[in-house]
Amino acid sequence: MKSWITATLLTSAVFPAMANDDMAHLDTVPVINGCKLEAETACPGADLGAADLSNLNLRGADLRGSNLTGATLNHTNLRGANLNGAKLDNATGYRLQLYRASLRGAKVRNATLPGLQGEYLFAQGADFTGTDISGANFAFSRFSGATLADTRAPFSSFEIAWLPKANLQGADLTGADLQEAKFGHANLAKAQLSGARIHFATFEGTFMEGCTDCPFDW
C-alpha cells in the first residue's frame, strides 16, 4: 500500500510539470524582426517578408508600409488591420480575413489568396495585378482607382462594391456576384464576365472593348 501511495505522489508531481512545459509555448507571442505578432500590435514598416503568419490573430494590427512579400497567410486574422502602403506581392493564403481592413495604396501583385474574406475592405489605389482572389468576398468594399488587371476572381463577390476608375483589364470575373457594384469609368477591356450576376450594377462610361459578356447595351 505504501509503495502505491509513493508512486501516485510521484506521478502527480512529475506529469503536471511535464504538461506545463509542453504547453508553455502556447502562451508565447511570436516575434519577427522586433514585431510582436499579436492583436492590436503596432509595427508600421515591419519586415515580415516570407514569414509564415498562418493562423495568427493580428486583428487591428498597425502594419502600415510593412513588407509581407512572399508571406504565408493561411487563415490569418487581419480583421480591421491597417495595411496601407504595405507590400504583399507573391503572398499566399487561404481564407485570409481582411474584414474592414485597410489596404489603401498597397501592393498585392501576383499573390495567391483564394477565399479571401474582405467585406467592407478599403482598397483605394491598391494594386492586385495578377492575383488569384477566386471565391473572395468583397461585398461593400472600396476599390476606387485600384488596379485589378489580370486578376483571377471567378465566383467572387463584389456586391455593392465601389470600383470607379478601377482597372480590371483582363480580369476573370466568371460567375462573380456584381450586383449593385459601381463601375463608373472603370476599365473592363478583355475581362471575362460569363455567368456573372450584374443586376442593378452601374457601368457609366466603362470601357469594355474585347470584354466577354459585358453589358454593352447598358
C-alpha positions as a Markdown table, in Angstrom:
| # | Residue | x | y | z |
|---|---|---|---|---|
| 1 | Met | 0.0 | 0.0 | 0.0 |
| 2 | Lys | 2.8 | 2.4 | 0.9 |
| 3 | Ser | 4.5 | 1.7 | -2.5 |
| 4 | Trp | 1.3 | 2.5 | -4.4 |
| 5 | Ile | 0.9 | 5.8 | -2.5 |
| 6 | Thr | 4.5 | 6.8 | -3.2 |
| 7 | Ala | 4.1 | 6.1 | -6.9 |
| 8 | Thr | 0.9 | 8.1 | -7.1 |
| 9 | Leu | 2.5 | 11.1 | -5.4 |
| 10 | Leu | 5.5 | 10.9 | -7.8 |
| 11 | Thr | 3.2 | 10.7 | -10.8 |
| 12 | Ser | 1.2 | 13.7 | -9.6 |
| 13 | Ala | 4.3 | 15.7 | -9.1 |
| 14 | Val | 6.1 | 14.9 | -12.3 |
| 15 | Phe | 3.4 | 14.8 | -15.0 |
| 16 | Pro | 1.8 | 18.2 | -14.3 |
| 17 | Ala | 5.2 | 19.8 | -14.6 |
| 18 | Met | 5.8 | 18.0 | -17.9 |
| 19 | Ala | 2.4 | 19.1 | -19.2 |
| 20 | Asn | 3.1 | 22.7 | -18.2 |
| 21 | Asp | 6.4 | 22.5 | -20.1 |
| 22 | Asp | 4.8 | 21.1 | -23.2 |
| 23 | Met | 2.1 | 23.8 | -23.3 |
| 24 | Ala | 4.4 | 26.7 | -22.3 |
| 25 | His | 4.9 | 27.7 | -25.9 |
| 26 | Leu | 1.2 | 28.2 | -26.4 |
| 27 | Asp | 1.4 | 31.4 | -24.3 |
| 28 | Thr | 4.5 | 32.8 | -26.1 |
| 29 | Val | 3.8 | 35.6 | -28.5 |
| 30 | Pro | 5.9 | 35.1 | -31.7 |
| 31 | Val | 8.3 | 38.0 | -32.6 |
| 32 | Ile | 9.8 | 38.6 | -36.0 |
| 33 | Asn | 12.3 | 41.4 | -36.5 |
| 34 | Gly | 11.1 | 43.1 | -33.4 |
| 35 | Cys | 7.4 | 42.9 | -34.3 |
| 36 | Lys | 5.2 | 41.1 | -31.7 |
| 37 | Leu | 2.7 | 39.2 | -33.7 |
| 38 | Glu | -0.5 | 39.7 | -31.7 |
| 39 | Ala | -3.8 | 41.5 | -31.9 |
| 40 | Glu | -3.5 | 45.3 | -31.9 |
| 41 | Thr | 0.2 | 45.2 | -32.4 |
| 42 | Ala | 1.9 | 48.4 | -33.7 |
| 43 | Cys | 4.6 | 47.5 | -36.2 |
| 44 | Pro | 4.5 | 50.1 | -39.0 |
| 45 | Gly | 7.2 | 49.4 | -41.6 |
| 46 | Ala | 7.9 | 45.9 | -40.2 |
| 47 | Asp | 9.9 | 43.4 | -42.3 |
| 48 | Leu | 7.7 | 40.3 | -42.4 |
| 49 | Gly | 8.8 | 39.1 | -45.8 |
| 50 | Ala | 8.5 | 35.4 | -46.4 |
| 51 | Ala | 7.2 | 34.9 | -42.8 |
| 52 | Asp | 4.7 | 32.2 | -42.0 |
| 53 | Leu | 1.8 | 34.1 | -40.3 |
| 54 | Ser | -0.7 | 31.3 | -40.7 |
| 55 | Asn | -3.5 | 31.1 | -38.1 |
| 56 | Leu | -2.2 | 34.1 | -36.2 |
| 57 | Asn | -4.6 | 36.7 | -34.7 |
| 58 | Leu | -3.4 | 40.1 | -35.9 |
| 59 | Arg | -6.8 | 41.8 | -35.6 |
| 60 | Gly | -6.5 | 45.6 | -35.5 |
| 61 | Ala | -2.7 | 45.5 | -36.2 |
| 62 | Asp | -0.9 | 48.6 | -37.4 |
| 63 | Leu | 1.2 | 47.3 | -40.3 |
| 64 | Arg | 1.3 | 50.4 | -42.4 |
| 65 | Gly | 4.1 | 50.2 | -45.0 |
| 66 | Ser | 5.2 | 46.8 | -43.9 |
| 67 | Asn | 6.9 | 44.2 | -46.1 |
| 68 | Leu | 4.9 | 41.0 | -46.3 |
| 69 | Thr | 6.3 | 40.0 | -49.7 |
| 70 | Gly | 6.0 | 36.2 | -50.1 |
| 71 | Ala | 4.4 | 35.8 | -46.6 |
| 72 | Thr | 2.2 | 32.8 | -45.9 |
| 73 | Leu | -1.2 | 33.9 | -44.6 |
| 74 | Asn | -3.4 | 30.8 | -44.3 |
| 75 | His | -6.4 | 31.7 | -42.1 |
| 76 | Thr | -4.6 | 34.7 | -40.7 |
| 77 | Asn | -6.9 | 37.1 | -38.9 |
| 78 | Leu | -6.1 | 40.7 | -40.1 |
| 79 | Arg | -9.6 | 41.9 | -39.4 |
| 80 | Gly | -9.6 | 45.7 | -39.1 |
| 81 | Ala | -5.8 | 45.9 | -39.6 |
| 82 | Asn | -4.1 | 48.9 | -41.2 |
| 83 | Leu | -2.0 | 47.7 | -44.2 |
| 84 | Asn | -1.9 | 51.0 | -46.0 |
| 85 | Gly | 1.0 | 51.1 | -48.4 |
| 86 | Ala | 2.1 | 47.6 | -47.4 |
| 87 | Lys | 3.7 | 45.1 | -49.8 |
| 88 | Leu | 2.1 | 41.7 | -50.2 |
| 89 | Asp | 3.4 | 40.7 | -53.6 |
| 90 | Asn | 3.6 | 36.9 | -54.0 |
| 91 | Ala | 1.9 | 36.3 | -50.7 |
| 92 | Thr | -0.1 | 33.1 | -50.3 |
| 93 | Gly | -3.0 | 32.4 | -48.1 |
| 94 | Tyr | -6.3 | 30.5 | -47.9 |
| 95 | Arg | -9.3 | 32.3 | -46.4 |
| 96 | Leu | -7.3 | 35.3 | -45.2 |
| 97 | Gln | -9.5 | 37.5 | -43.0 |
| 98 | Leu | -9.5 | 41.2 | -44.0 |
| 99 | Tyr | -12.9 | 42.3 | -42.9 |
| 100 | Arg | -12.9 | 46.1 | -42.5 |
| 101 | Ala | -9.2 | 46.2 | -43.0 |
| 102 | Ser | -7.4 | 49.0 | -45.0 |
| 103 | Leu | -5.1 | 48.3 | -47.9 |
| 104 | Arg | -5.1 | 51.8 | -49.4 |
| 105 | Gly | -2.2 | 52.0 | -51.9 |
| 106 | Ala | -0.9 | 48.5 | -51.0 |
| 107 | Lys | 0.8 | 46.2 | -53.5 |
| 108 | Val | -0.7 | 42.8 | -53.7 |
| 109 | Arg | 0.6 | 41.6 | -57.0 |
| 110 | Asn | 0.8 | 38.0 | -58.2 |
| 111 | Ala | -0.4 | 36.8 | -54.8 |
| 112 | Thr | -2.5 | 33.6 | -54.3 |
| 113 | Leu | -5.4 | 34.5 | -51.9 |
| 114 | Pro | -8.4 | 32.3 | -52.7 |
| 115 | Gly | -11.4 | 32.6 | -50.4 |
| 116 | Leu | -10.2 | 35.9 | -49.0 |
| 117 | Gln | -12.8 | 37.4 | -46.6 |
| 118 | Gly | -12.7 | 41.2 | -47.3 |
| 119 | Glu | -16.1 | 42.6 | -46.7 |
| 120 | Tyr | -16.0 | 46.4 | -46.2 |
| 121 | Leu | -12.3 | 46.4 | -47.2 |
| 122 | Phe | -10.8 | 49.8 | -48.0 |
| 123 | Ala | -8.5 | 49.2 | -51.0 |
| 124 | Gln | -8.5 | 52.5 | -52.9 |
| 125 | Gly | -5.5 | 52.8 | -55.2 |
| 126 | Ala | -4.3 | 49.3 | -54.3 |
| 127 | Asp | -2.6 | 47.1 | -56.9 |
| 128 | Phe | -3.8 | 43.5 | -57.2 |
| 129 | Thr | -2.3 | 42.8 | -60.7 |
| 130 | Gly | -2.2 | 39.1 | -61.5 |
| 131 | Thr | -3.5 | 38.0 | -58.1 |
| 132 | Asp | -5.8 | 35.0 | -57.5 |
| 133 | Ile | -8.7 | 36.0 | -55.4 |
| 134 | Ser | -11.0 | 33.2 | -56.5 |
| 135 | Gly | -14.2 | 32.9 | -54.4 |
| 136 | Ala | -13.3 | 36.1 | -52.4 |
| 137 | Asn | -15.9 | 38.2 | -50.6 |
| 138 | Phe | -15.5 | 41.9 | -51.2 |
| 139 | Ala | -19.1 | 43.0 | -50.5 |
| 140 | Phe | -19.4 | 46.7 | -49.7 |
| 141 | Ser | -15.7 | 47.2 | -50.3 |
| 142 | Arg | -14.0 | 50.3 | -51.8 |
| 143 | Phe | -11.7 | 49.9 | -54.9 |
| 144 | Ser | -11.7 | 53.4 | -56.3 |
| 145 | Gly | -8.8 | 53.8 | -58.7 |
| 146 | Ala | -7.5 | 50.3 | -57.8 |
| 147 | Thr | -5.7 | 48.0 | -60.2 |
| 148 | Leu | -7.1 | 44.5 | -60.6 |
| 149 | Ala | -5.7 | 43.8 | -64.1 |
| 150 | Asp | -5.4 | 40.1 | -64.9 |
| 151 | Thr | -6.8 | 39.1 | -61.6 |
| 152 | Arg | -8.4 | 35.7 | -61.2 |
| 153 | Ala | -11.6 | 36.3 | -59.4 |
| 154 | Pro | -14.2 | 33.7 | -60.5 |
| 155 | Phe | -17.1 | 33.2 | -58.2 |
| 156 | Ser | -16.1 | 36.1 | -56.0 |
| 157 | Ser | -18.5 | 38.7 | -54.6 |
| 158 | Phe | -18.2 | 42.4 | -55.3 |
| 159 | Glu | -21.8 | 43.1 | -54.3 |
| 160 | Ile | -22.4 | 46.8 | -53.7 |
| 161 | Ala | -18.7 | 47.4 | -54.1 |
| 162 | Trp | -17.3 | 50.7 | -55.4 |
| 163 | Leu | -14.9 | 50.4 | -58.3 |
| 164 | Pro | -15.0 | 53.8 | -60.1 |
| 165 | Lys | -12.0 | 54.3 | -62.4 |
| 166 | Ala | -10.7 | 50.8 | -61.3 |
| 167 | Asn | -8.6 | 48.9 | -63.9 |
| 168 | Leu | -9.9 | 45.4 | -64.4 |
| 169 | Gln | -8.4 | 44.8 | -67.8 |
| 170 | Gly | -8.2 | 41.1 | -68.5 |
| 171 | Ala | -9.8 | 40.2 | -65.1 |
| 172 | Asp | -11.6 | 36.8 | -64.8 |
| 173 | Leu | -15.0 | 37.5 | -63.1 |
| 174 | Thr | -16.7 | 34.4 | -64.3 |
| 175 | Gly | -19.7 | 33.7 | -62.1 |
| 176 | Ala | -18.9 | 36.6 | -59.9 |
| 177 | Asp | -21.6 | 38.4 | -57.9 |
| 178 | Leu | -21.5 | 42.0 | -59.2 |
| 179 | Gln | -25.0 | 43.0 | -58.0 |
| 180 | Glu | -25.2 | 46.8 | -57.5 |
| 181 | Ala | -21.4 | 47.2 | -58.0 |
| 182 | Lys | -20.4 | 50.6 | -59.2 |
| 183 | Phe | -18.1 | 50.5 | -62.3 |
| 184 | Gly | -18.2 | 54.2 | -63.3 |
| 185 | His | -15.4 | 54.9 | -65.8 |
| 186 | Ala | -13.7 | 51.6 | -65.0 |
| 187 | Asn | -11.7 | 49.6 | -67.5 |
| 188 | Leu | -13.2 | 46.1 | -68.3 |
| 189 | Ala | -11.3 | 45.6 | -71.5 |
| 190 | Lys | -10.8 | 41.9 | -72.3 |
| 191 | Ala | -12.4 | 41.0 | -69.0 |
| 192 | Gln | -14.5 | 37.8 | -68.6 |
| 193 | Leu | -17.9 | 38.2 | -67.1 |
| 194 | Ser | -19.6 | 35.0 | -68.2 |
| 195 | Gly | -22.2 | 33.9 | -65.8 |
| 196 | Ala | -21.7 | 37.0 | -63.6 |
| 197 | Arg | -24.6 | 38.5 | -61.8 |
| 198 | Ile | -24.9 | 42.2 | -62.8 |
| 199 | His | -28.3 | 43.1 | -61.5 |
| 200 | Phe | -28.5 | 46.8 | -60.8 |
| 201 | Ala | -24.8 | 47.3 | -61.3 |
| 202 | Thr | -23.8 | 50.6 | -63.0 |
| 203 | Phe | -21.3 | 50.9 | -65.9 |
| 204 | Glu | -21.4 | 54.6 | -66.7 |
| 205 | Gly | -18.5 | 55.4 | -69.0 |
| 206 | Thr | -17.0 | 52.0 | -68.5 |
| 207 | Phe | -14.5 | 50.8 | -71.2 |
| 208 | Met | -15.5 | 47.3 | -72.4 |
| 209 | Glu | -13.6 | 46.7 | -75.6 |
| 210 | Gly | -12.9 | 42.9 | -76.0 |
| 211 | Cys | -14.9 | 42.1 | -72.8 |
| 212 | Thr | -16.8 | 38.8 | -72.8 |
| 213 | Asp | -20.4 | 39.1 | -71.7 |
| 214 | Cys | -20.1 | 42.7 | -70.6 |
| 215 | Pro | -23.4 | 44.7 | -70.8 |
| 216 | Phe | -22.5 | 46.7 | -73.9 |
| 217 | Asp | -26.1 | 48.0 | -74.1 |
| 218 | Trp | -26.1 | 49.2 | -70.5 |
